[in-house]
């Protein structure tokens, strides 16, 4: 990878905060959100963390996803 991707790692927890549902990471130069129970399932992808977040949020428009600070995201249903 030619450049460093900022804020590349994050997780989304369930409403009570006890279990990770999705994780943002980097794979093959793209920022992706994967299902924590099935890491080979890519939920959303982007060139940057912000792009991946926007793609993930667009796919899950019915959910109330609140992004809070670096490396910490919350999901409330």
C-alpha positions, 0 to 999 in steps of 0.5 A: 500500500502506497499511503497510510490509511488513517482511522482504519480500524473500528468496530460496531457493537450491538445496542448493549455494547457487549458484542462486536457486530462489524469491524472496519479494517484494511484488506488489499488496499481497500477499507472494508467493513466485515461481519465479525461472525463471518470475517470473509463476508465484506459488508461495505468497501471504500478507498478511505475510512470515511468512504467505507463508513458512508457505504456501510451507513447507506446499506444500513439506512434503517438502523440508527448508526452513530459514529463516535470518535476515533476507533469507536462506533456504536450501533443502536437498533 
